[in-house]
Amino acid sequence: CGDCGLKLWGITPARPYANRRLTKSQRTVNRTYGGSRCHACTRNRILRAFLVEEQKIVKQVLLEKQRAAKKEAKAQKKGGKK
């Protein structure tokens, strides 16, 4: 694995010349980051990406709430002077 250094299961160890002659199913694993990351690191990367996206969405929602509150306060201030 490129992140944690574990041996990748399902991949035949071979030198570059011999690796070219192997079938694709022997060279890689059928998942995201199949030939370079283990299952645990793949899971962590996907989870981290998901949490980053969720954090962006939450940040945007909070910003919209603050803008709405400011607008409402401004409207009440204007209406109160009449």
DRENTORKOL-3810 file (N, C-alpha, C; in nm, 4 decimals):
REM DRENTORKOL-3810
@n.u->0.0847; n.v->-0.1187; n.w->0.0000; ca.u->0.0000; ca.v->0.0000; ca.w->0.0000; c.u->0.0887; c.v->0.1243; c.w->0.0000
@n.u->0.0487; n.v->0.2232; n.w->-0.0749; ca.u->0.1272; ca.v->0.3453; ca.w->-0.0823; c.u->0.1177; c.v->0.4312; c.w->0.0426
@n.u->0.0107; n.v->0.4160; n.w->0.1203; ca.u->-0.0059; ca.v->0.4966; ca.w->0.2412; c.u->0.0531; c.v->0.4291; c.w->0.3641
@n.u->0.0125; n.v->0.3040; n.w->0.3885; ca.u->0.0519; ca.v->0.2393; ca.w->0.5139; c.u->0.1636; c.v->0.1362; c.w->0.4975
@n.u->0.1971; n.v->0.0970; n.w->0.3749; ca.u->0.3088; ca.v->0.0060; ca.w->0.3522; c.u->0.2738; c.v->-0.1421; c.w->0.3587
@n.u->0.1453; n.v->-0.1768; n.w->0.3713; ca.u->0.1051; ca.v->-0.3168; ca.w->0.3755; c.u->0.1153; c.v->-0.3818; c.w->0.2381
@n.u->0.1304; n.v->-0.5157; n.w->0.2384; ca.u->0.1301; ca.v->-0.5918; ca.w->0.1143; c.u->-0.0129; c.v->-0.5926; c.w->0.0610
@n.u->-0.0282; n.v->-0.5681; n.w->-0.0684; ca.u->-0.1610; ca.v->-0.5662; ca.w->-0.1286; c.u->-0.2045; c.v->-0.7074; c.w->-0.1637
@n.u->-0.3175; n.v->-0.7495; n.w->-0.1090; ca.u->-0.3704; ca.v->-0.8825; ca.w->-0.1366; c.u->-0.4336; c.v->-0.8854; c.w->-0.2746
@n.u->-0.4152; n.v->-0.9974; n.w->-0.3450; ca.u->-0.4761; ca.v->-1.0156; ca.w->-0.4757; c.u->-0.3908; c.v->-0.9669; c.w->-0.5909
@n.u->-0.2721; n.v->-0.9142; n.w->-0.5610; ca.u->-0.1837; ca.v->-0.8651; ca.w->-0.6665; c.u->-0.0591; c.v->-0.9533; c.w->-0.6684
@n.u->-0.0265; n.v->-1.0085; n.w->-0.7833; ca.u->0.0894; ca.v->-1.0955; ca.w->-0.7969; c.u->0.2168; c.v->-1.0113; c.w->-0.7974
@n.u->0.3093; n.v->-1.0398; n.w->-0.7071; ca.u->0.4342; ca.v->-0.9637; ca.w->-0.7079; c.u->0.5209; c.v->-1.0064; c.w->-0.8271
@n.u->0.5681; n.v->-0.9105; n.w->-0.9036; ca.u->0.6498; ca.v->-0.9415; ca.w->-1.0206; c.u->0.7335; c.v->-0.8202; c.w->-1.0580
@n.u->0.8430; n.v->-0.8473; n.w->-1.1267; ca.u->0.9283; ca.v->-0.7403; ca.w->-1.1791; c.u->0.8568; c.v->-0.6767; c.w->-1.2987
@n.u->0.8937; n.v->-0.5557; n.w->-1.3375; ca.u->0.8223; ca.v->-0.4856; ca.w->-1.4447; c.u->0.8058; c.v->-0.5659; c.w->-1.5736
@n.u->0.9104; n.v->-0.6342; n.w->-1.6176; ca.u->0.8999; ca.v->-0.7093; ca.w->-1.7434; c.u->0.7992; c.v->-0.8231; c.w->-1.7291
@n.u->0.8059; n.v->-0.8946; n.w->-1.6191; ca.u->0.7128; ca.v->-1.0054; ca.w->-1.5950; c.u->0.5722; c.v->-0.9513; c.w->-1.5689
@n.u->0.5643; n.v->-0.8346; n.w->-1.5102; ca.u->0.4347; ca.v->-0.7732; ca.w->-1.4779; c.u->0.3559; c.v->-0.7410; c.w->-1.6053
@n.u->0.4256; n.v->-0.7037; n.w->-1.7114; ca.u->0.3593; ca.v->-0.6726; ca.w->-1.8381; c.u->0.2906; c.v->-0.7957; c.w->-1.8976
@n.u->0.3480; n.v->-0.9138; n.w->-1.8726; ca.u->0.2932; ca.v->-1.0371; ca.w->-1.9287; c.u->0.1793; c.v->-1.0946; c.w->-1.8455
@n.u->0.1563; n.v->-1.0416; n.w->-1.7261; ca.u->0.0456; ca.v->-1.0897; ca.w->-1.6426; c.u->-0.0871; c.v->-1.0380; c.w->-1.6962
@n.u->-0.1942; n.v->-1.1108; n.w->-1.6657; ca.u->-0.3266; ca.v->-1.0622; ca.w->-1.7045; c.u->-0.3650; c.v->-0.9456; c.w->-1.6146
@n.u->-0.4601; n.v->-0.8655; n.w->-1.6590; ca.u->-0.5007; ca.v->-0.7474; ca.w->-1.5835; c.u->-0.5555; c.v->-0.7854; c.w->-1.4457
@n.u->-0.6239; n.v->-0.9003; n.w->-1.4384; ca.u->-0.6802; ca.v->-0.9429; ca.w->-1.3096; c.u->-0.5719; c.v->-0.9792; c.w->-1.2089
@n.u->-0.4530; n.v->-1.0123; n.w->-1.2560; ca.u->-0.3424; ca.v->-1.0434; ca.w->-1.1652; c.u->-0.2641; c.v->-0.9182; c.w->-1.1260
@n.u->-0.2802; n.v->-0.8111; n.w->-1.2028; ca.u->-0.2044; ca.v->-0.6892; ca.w->-1.1761; c.u->-0.2770; c.v->-0.5899; c.w->-1.0868
@n.u->-0.4098; n.v->-0.6017; n.w->-1.0766; ca.u->-0.4861; ca.v->-0.5007; ca.w->-1.0049; c.u->-0.6023; c.v->-0.5647; c.w->-0.9299
@n.u->-0.6649; n.v->-0.4844; n.w->-0.8458; ca.u->-0.7836; ca.v->-0.5265; ca.w->-0.7722; c.u->-0.8977; c.v->-0.4384; c.w->-0.8200
@n.u->-1.0165; n.v->-0.4943; n.w->-0.8351; ca.u->-1.1294; ca.v->-0.4217; ca.w->-0.8928; c.u->-1.1991; c.v->-0.3334; c.w->-0.7900
@n.u->-1.1380; n.v->-0.2219; n.w->-0.7562; ca.u->-1.1991; ca.v->-0.1193; ca.w->-0.6719; c.u->-1.1213; c.v->0.0106; c.w->-0.6913
@n.u->-1.1722; n.v->0.1169; n.w->-0.6337; ca.u->-1.1034; ca.v->0.2452; ca.w->-0.6417; c.u->-0.9648; c.v->0.2317; c.w->-0.5788
@n.u->-0.8643; n.v->0.2929; n.w->-0.6376; ca.u->-0.7244; ca.v->0.2814; ca.w->-0.5932; c.u->-0.6799; c.v->0.1352; c.w->-0.5892
@n.u->-0.7322; n.v->0.0509; n.w->-0.6788; ca.u->-0.7114; ca.v->-0.0936; ca.w->-0.6744; c.u->-0.5677; c.v->-0.1398; c.w->-0.6714
@n.u->-0.4808; n.v->-0.0843; n.w->-0.7496; ca.u->-0.3441; ca.v->-0.1348; ca.w->-0.7559; c.u->-0.2469; c.v->-0.0646; c.w->-0.6651
@n.u->-0.2924; n.v->0.0357; n.w->-0.5894; ca.u->-0.1960; ca.v->0.1121; ca.w->-0.5112; c.u->-0.2314; c.v->0.1277; c.w->-0.3633
@n.u->-0.3576; n.v->0.1099; n.w->-0.3251; ca.u->-0.3981; ca.v->0.1296; ca.w->-0.1860; c.u->-0.4699; c.v->0.0061; c.w->-0.1328
@n.u->-0.4521; n.v->-0.0227; n.w->-0.0041; ca.u->-0.5223; ca.v->-0.1357; ca.w->0.0578; c.u->-0.6668; c.v->-0.0949; c.w->0.0891
@n.u->-0.7464; n.v->-0.1909; n.w->0.1311; ca.u->-0.8885; ca.v->-0.1654; ca.w->0.1556; c.u->-0.9103; c.v->-0.0621; c.w->0.2658
@n.u->-0.8292; n.v->-0.0660; n.w->0.3705; ca.u->-0.8471; ca.v->0.0265; ca.w->0.4826; c.u->-0.8144; c.v->0.1705; c.w->0.4422
@n.u->-0.7065; n.v->0.1874; n.w->0.3676; ca.u->-0.6684; ca.v->0.3222; ca.w->0.3229; c.u->-0.7695; c.v->0.3761; c.w->0.2215
@n.u->-0.8223; n.v->0.2881; n.w->0.1356; ca.u->-0.9253; ca.v->0.3287; ca.w->0.0404; c.u->-1.0479; c.v->0.3772; c.w->0.1157
@n.u->-1.0886; n.v->0.3024; n.w->0.2177; ca.u->-1.2051; ca.v->0.3401; ca.w->0.2993; c.u->-1.1812; c.v->0.4749; c.w->0.3665
@n.u->-1.0626; n.v->0.4936; n.w->0.4227; ca.u->-1.0313; ca.v->0.6200; ca.w->0.4907; c.u->-1.0329; c.v->0.7378; c.w->0.3945
@n.u->-0.9806; n.v->0.7192; n.w->0.2738; ca.u->-0.9795; ca.v->0.8278; ca.w->0.1753; c.u->-1.1209; c.v->0.8657; c.w->0.1330
@n.u->-1.2042; n.v->0.7649; n.w->0.1078; ca.u->-1.3418; ca.v->0.7923; ca.w->0.0673; c.u->-1.4173; c.v->0.8609; c.w->0.1797
@n.u->-1.3996; n.v->0.8126; n.w->0.3028; ca.u->-1.4651; ca.v->0.8716; ca.w->0.4190; c.u->-1.4197; c.v->1.0158; c.w->0.4402
@n.u->-1.2902; n.v->1.0401; n.w->0.4283; ca.u->-1.2368; ca.v->1.1754; ca.w->0.4461; c.u->-1.2936; c.v->1.2710; c.w->0.3420
@n.u->-1.3007; n.v->1.2255; n.w->0.2163; ca.u->-1.3557; ca.v->1.3094; ca.w->0.1093; c.u->-1.5024; c.v->1.3410; c.w->0.1353
@n.u->-1.5777; n.v->1.2418; n.w->0.1815; ca.u->-1.7186; ca.v->1.2620; ca.w->0.2129; c.u->-1.7349; c.v->1.3627; c.w->0.3262
@n.u->-1.6553; n.v->1.3504; n.w->0.4315; ca.u->-1.6665; ca.v->1.4413; ca.w->0.5452; c.u->-1.6270; c.v->1.5842; c.w->0.5079
@n.u->-1.5295; n.v->1.5989; n.w->0.4210; ca.u->-1.4904; ca.v->1.7327; ca.w->0.3749; c.u->-1.6063; c.v->1.7970; c.w->0.3001
@n.u->-1.6720; n.v->1.7201; n.w->0.2124; ca.u->-1.7872; ca.v->1.7726; ca.w->0.1381; c.u->-1.9010; c.v->1.8092; c.w->0.2328
@n.u->-1.9274; n.v->1.7247; n.w->0.3316; ca.u->-2.0327; ca.v->1.7537; ca.w->0.4296; c.u->-2.0010; c.v->1.8813; c.w->0.5063
@n.u->-1.8752; n.v->1.8988; n.w->0.5424; ca.u->-1.8337; ca.v->2.0174; ca.w->0.6155; c.u->-1.8559; c.v->2.1437; c.w->0.5319
@n.u->-1.8278; n.v->2.1370; n.w->0.4023; ca.u->-1.8520; ca.v->2.2513; ca.w->0.3133; c.u->-2.0003; c.v->2.2860; c.w->0.3089
@n.u->-2.0859; n.v->2.1836; n.w->0.3013; ca.u->-2.2305; ca.v->2.2055; ca.w->0.2949; c.u->-2.2800; c.v->2.2691; c.w->0.4242
@n.u->-2.2339; n.v->2.2182; n.w->0.5391; ca.u->-2.2756; ca.v->2.2731; ca.w->0.6690; c.u->-2.2314; c.v->2.4190; c.w->0.6800
@n.u->-2.1105; n.v->2.4472; n.w->0.6374; ca.u->-2.0586; ca.v->2.5837; ca.w->0.6416; c.u->-2.1459; c.v->2.6776; c.w->0.5579
@n.u->-2.1866; n.v->2.6304; n.w->0.4394; ca.u->-2.2693; ca.v->2.7106; ca.w->0.3509; c.u->-2.4073; c.v->2.7345; c.w->0.4118
@n.u->-2.4657; n.v->2.6326; n.w->0.4737; ca.u->-2.5977; ca.v->2.6463; ca.w->0.5362; c.u->-2.5919; c.v->2.7462; c.w->0.6509
@n.u->-2.4881; n.v->2.7384; n.w->0.7332; ca.u->-2.4743; ca.v->2.8325; ca.w->0.8450; c.u->-2.4575; c.v->2.9755; c.w->0.7943
@n.u->-2.3830; n.v->2.9923; n.w->0.6872; ca.u->-2.3636; ca.v->3.1250; ca.w->0.6295; c.u->-2.4960; c.v->3.1814; c.w->0.5780
@n.u->-2.5762; n.v->3.0960; n.w->0.5136; ca.u->-2.7071; ca.v->3.1406; ca.w->0.4653; c.u->-2.7988; c.v->3.1790; c.w->0.5806
@n.u->-2.7939; n.v->3.1048; n.w->0.6911; ca.u->-2.8757; ca.v->3.1378; ca.w->0.8089; c.u->-2.8351; c.v->3.2727; c.w->0.8668
@n.u->-2.7039; n.v->3.2962; n.w->0.8727; ca.u->-2.6561; ca.v->3.4248; ca.w->0.9243; c.u->-2.7021; c.v->3.5394; c.w->0.8350
@n.u->-2.6947; n.v->3.5205; n.w->0.7045; ca.u->-2.7393; ca.v->3.6253; ca.w->0.6110; c.u->-2.8881; c.v->3.6523; c.w->0.6277
@n.u->-2.9673; n.v->3.5461; n.w->0.6436; ca.u->-3.1115; ca.v->3.5613; ca.w->0.6616; c.u->-3.1423; c.v->3.6342; c.w->0.7915
@n.u->-3.0680; n.v->3.6033; n.w->0.8971; ca.u->-3.0894; ca.v->3.6688; ca.w->1.0258; c.u->-3.0546; c.v->3.8178; c.w->1.0172
@n.u->-2.9464; n.v->3.8494; n.w->0.9469; ca.u->-2.9080; ca.v->3.9899; ca.w->0.9293; c.u->-3.0144; c.v->4.0650; c.w->0.8502
@n.u->-3.0652; n.v->4.0024; n.w->0.7444; ca.u->-3.1678; ca.v->4.0644; ca.w->0.6618; c.u->-3.2940; c.v->4.0901; c.w->0.7440
@n.u->-3.3310; n.v->3.9911; n.w->0.8243; ca.u->-3.4507; ca.v->4.0025; ca.w->0.9079; c.u->-3.4345; c.v->4.1123; c.w->1.0120
@n.u->-3.3179; n.v->4.1214; n.w->1.0729; ca.u->-3.2916; ca.v->4.2251; ca.w->1.1725; c.u->-3.2954; c.v->4.3630; c.w->1.1069
@n.u->-3.2420; n.v->4.3723; n.w->0.9868; ca.u->-3.2422; ca.v->4.4989; ca.w->0.9149; c.u->-3.3864; c.v->4.5419; c.w->0.8806
@n.u->-3.4695; n.v->4.4440; n.w->0.8396; ca.u->-3.6080; ca.v->4.4717; ca.w->0.8058; c.u->-3.6871; c.v->4.5160; c.w->0.9297
@n.u->-3.6629; n.v->4.4543; n.w->1.0425; ca.u->-3.7313; ca.v->4.4913; ca.w->1.1673; c.u->-3.6878; c.v->4.6318; c.w->1.2115
@n.u->-3.5622; n.v->4.6622; n.w->1.1922; ca.u->-3.5105; ca.v->4.7941; ca.w->1.2308; c.u->-3.5756; c.v->4.9039; c.w->1.1462
@n.u->-3.5887; n.v->4.8776; n.w->1.0144; ca.u->-3.6516; ca.v->4.9728; ca.w->0.9245; c.u->-3.8012; c.v->4.9881; c.w->0.9579
@n.u->-3.8675; n.v->4.8798; n.w->0.9821; ca.u->-4.0108; ca.v->4.8808; ca.w->1.0108; c.u->-4.0424; c.v->4.9466; c.w->1.1442
@n.u->-3.9528; n.v->4.9387; n.w->1.2415; ca.u->-3.9754; ca.v->4.9951; ca.w->1.3743; c.u->-3.9710; c.v->5.1467; c.w->1.3772
@n.u->-3.9044; n.v->5.2123; n.w->1.2844; ca.u->-3.8925; ca.v->5.3586; ca.w->1.2824; c.u->-4.0196; c.v->5.4263; c.w->1.2353
@n.u->-4.1035; n.v->5.3575; n.w->1.1590; ca.u->-4.2238; ca.v->5.4195; ca.w->1.1026; c.u->-4.3241; c.v->5.4530; c.w->1.2052
END
